[in-house]
Amino acid sequence: MKATIIGASGRVGSATALLLAKEPFMKDLVLIGREHSLNKLEGLKRDIYDALAGTRSDANIYVGSDNDLKIIDESDIVIITSGVPRKEGMSRMDLAKVNAKIVGKYAKKISKICDTKIFVITNPVDVMTYKALIDSKFDRSQVFGLGTHLDSLRFKVAIAKFFGVHIDEVRTRIIGEHGDSMVPLLSATSVGGIPIDKFERFKELPINKIIEDVKTKGEQIIRLKGGSEFGPAAAILNVVRCIVNNEKRLLTLSAYVDGEFDGIKDLCIGIPVKIGKNGIEEVVAIELSEDELIAFKKSAEIIKKYCEEVKNL
């Protein structure tokens, strides 16, 4: 695989670069940054090579400027992490107009250089995924965002801890906005294949507390250490592995919807999708409970508003 990370000098970009470089499937890894970040990227490249010295990975790492993206040609996937980082007290939506200009600019440049898959990490990720899709003019299967994948993993861990079981025994996901209006799918949650509401302890499940913790996890990390990097990077690697190994797993990513969920269309939002070598191979429409559908619609309305605002930036 040849992969490109745009914004590789940032927290998430650099952590992702290390994880990807260590993978046996990684042949060429391109680190892109602004002119003033090139020295930092060169240092990152050398540091990663040192980290690879004791592994079996022999990835080739290249550094390039965002002023000339020709180096990304033939990339199998381009990961966009560039943008203004979210600061304490700032909502993801506060970032929308600023980051939309950045993501839109890169999406247009990428589409002129290579036919690839664009994986958006920049927040607010649902709105930025939509911006990348419309500005690249790529097929909807080729553009997707991290969405609620990490939120779903956090939710899965919390459920496993509550019931005292191995994390692999839990099947669950969160859909909707990667933000305050995210929707936990309790109707699709099971432990060991048994619906969660069949357990006696389900009555004691502090679901509101768990969801609030999942929603604020990013802010907690920002407050404590300045920003999140390892969690997102591991989640990104998880998605890239699905693509390169053609695993066809169902992950909850930000993807374009066109009526699959009660007629909701023309926006990107966290939904279950089948991921394989071609990117999004299927949007998996599922039946939601009445409460979940109402919450999902509200989440979609919030995202739709911002998608319209950034559409022509």
N, C-alpha and C positions, 0 to 999 in steps of 0.2 A: 504493500500500500504506500501511496504517496499522500501525505496529509499536510495541510497548511494551517497554521494558527495565526490569525490576524489579531494583534494585541497581545503578543506573547510575552511582553515585558511586564505585564500586570500580574497580580497575585494568581488569579485563576489560570491565565495563559501560561505562566511559567510552571505551575504545578502540573498542568495538563501535559506540557511539553515533556517533562521528566517521565511521567507515567506512560505516555505513548512511546517514547524512545526506548523504553525497556521491553516493549512488546516484541516478540519474535517476528510478527508480521510486518513490522515497520521497516520499510526500505529507505524512503526519503521523507524527512521531516523539515518543513520550511517554517521559519520563525519570522514573522513580519511585524515591523513596528515603525514608528515615526522616526524621522532623521535623528532627532536628539536622543532616541532610545537605542540606536544601533550599537553603541559601545556596550550598553547593558546586555543587549541580546548576544553580542559576541562573547561576553563573559558567561552568560547563561549557557551558550553552546559548549564552551570549554568545560564548564562545571558539569554539565550533563555527560560529556564524553568521559570525564573522570568517574562519574557514577556508573557508567556502563562498563568500565574496565574489568570489573569482577563479574560481569554477566555474559550471557551468550548473545546478547544483542549486538548487531553491527550496523545500526541505523546510520545513514548519512544525514547530517544536520546542516542546513543552510540558513543564512541570515539575509533578509532583504528589506528594503525600504517600501513604505506604502505609496511612495511617489512613482514607483515602477514595479508593477506586480507581475511582470512577464515570468518571473521565477516560479509562480504558482501553476503555470501551465501543466496540464496532465495530472493535476491533483485529483485524487479519488474523492476527497472531502475537504472542504474549507470550513474551519471553525472560527466563528467571529466572536471574540471576547471584548473587542474594543468598545470604549464608551466611558462616560463619566461615572465613577463609582458612587454607589449609594452611601450617603453619610448618615450618621445617627439622627433619628427623628425625621428622615426623609422617606416618603413612600416611594414605591417603585414607579408609580404613575407620575410623580414629580419629574422623573427623568425623561419622560417620553419624548418631548419635543426636541430636547438637546441631543439625545442619543439616536433619534430617528434620522437626523441629518448625517450622522456618522455611518450608521448601518446602511442607509440608502446609498450613500456614496460608494461604499465598498461593494454592495450588491451589484450595482451597475458596472463597476470595473471588472468584477469577477466574471460576469456573464459575457463580457467582450473577449475574455482571454480563454476560458475553458468551459466545457460542459461538465458540470460537476454536481456534487451535493453540498448545500450550504446548511451548516448546523449552527444555529444562533444561540448564544449564551447571554449576550448583553441584555440587561434589564431596562424597562419591563419586558420580559422575554416574549410574551404573547404578541404585544404590539410590534416589537422589533422583528419578530418572525414574519408577521404580516407585511411589514415594510420591506423586508428582504425579498419576499415572494413577489410583490407587485413591481418592485424596481428591477429585479433580475429578469422578470418575465419567464422564469423557469416553470416547469411543470410542478404542480403541488406536491408530487411525490419526492421532489428533489430538495425541498426547503422545509426545515422543521426546527423547532427550538427545544431546549431542555425542559421547558414546561413544568409540570408537576412531578416529574420523575424523582427528583431528590426529595420532594415533599412526601411522595408515596413511600419512599424508602424509610424516611423518618417515622412516618405513621406506622409502617410495618414493624419497626423496631419497638415502638411504644406498645403496640398490641402484644408482641411476643413477650416483652418484659412483664406486662400485666398478668398474662396467663401463665408465665413461667415456662415457656416452651422455646425450642430452637426457632430461630428466625425463619428457617426454611419451611416450617410448618404453617406459616401465616401467608395467606393470599389476600391482598387488599390493594386499594389504590385511591388516590385523590384526583379528581378531575377539576376542570374550570381554570380560573385565573391562578397563576403563580403569584399569589398575593392574598389580601384579606378576604376575598370572596371565594376562596377555594372550597371545594365540596367533597367531603369524605364519603365514600360509598360503603356504608355499613351493610347495605343490602347485598353487596358483592364481597363481603369479608368472611373468610372462613379460617378455622384453625384445624389443621389435620384433615381438611376436606369437609369439616362439619361447620355449618352456618354458625356464625358467632352468637346469634341470639338463642341458640339451643343450649348454650352453657349456662349453668346456674349462676356463675360469677358475672355473667353479662350485665345483670342488674346493678352491679357495683362499678361497672366500667365508667371512669370519669371522662367521658368522651369530650365534653366541652373543654376541660382542662388540657387534655391531650392535643386537641386541635389548636387551641390557643398557643400551646408550646410549639407546635409545628409551624404555625403562622409566624411566630416571632423568633424562631430559631436564628434566622439570618441576622436580625437586629441584635440578638443576644451576643452573637459571635463578634459583630462589629463593635459593640460596646466593650467587650472583654479583650479582644486582640486586634481590633482595627479592621478586620475583614475576613471573609470566608474564602478558603482556597482548596483545602484537601477534599472536603465533601463534594463540592461541585466537580472537581477534577476527576474524582473516582466515578461519579455519575456519568460524566462525559465519556470516560474510557469504557464504561459499561455499554453505552450506546454504540460506540465505534466498533467494539468487539462484535456486537450483534450484526453489524453491517459487513465487516470483513469476513466473518465466519458464516455469513448467510444463515443466521440462527432462526430467523422468523419468529422472534419472541414478541409478545404483546407488552409494549411499554406505554406509559402515559406521557406523551410528548405534546408539545404545542404544534398543532397542525391545522391546516385550512379545512373548514367545514363548509359543506354545500348542501345543507338540508338534511343531513343524516340524523340529526338530533332535533326532533320536533320542529323542523323547518328552519332552524337557525343556520344562517349562511353569511358568507363574505367577511369572515374574520378568522384569526388563528387563536386556538384555545387548547388547553390541556385535555386530551381525549385518548382513549386506548387506540393504539395503532400497531399493525404488524410490521416489524422492521426486518429487512433483509438486505441483500447486496445492492438492491436498486433503491434503497431508501425506504420511504413509506410505501409498502406494497398493498396495504388495505387500511381504510378507516373502519374501525370495528364499532358499529352501532350497537348499543346495548340498551336494554329496558331499565329505566330508572324508577325508583319509587316516586310517589307524588311529591313528597317533600324535597327529594333530591333534584327532581326536574325543575321545580320552582326555583331552587337555589342556583341550579346550573344556568337557567335563563337569566337570572339577575346578574350572575357573573359575566355572562355573554354580553349583556347590555352595557356593563361597565367597560369591557374591552372594546366593544364595537364603537363606543363614543370616541375613544382615543385613537382607534384605527382610522376613523374618519378625519380626525384632526391632523394626523401625521401623513395621510395619504399623499398629499401634494407638496410636502415639504422638500 
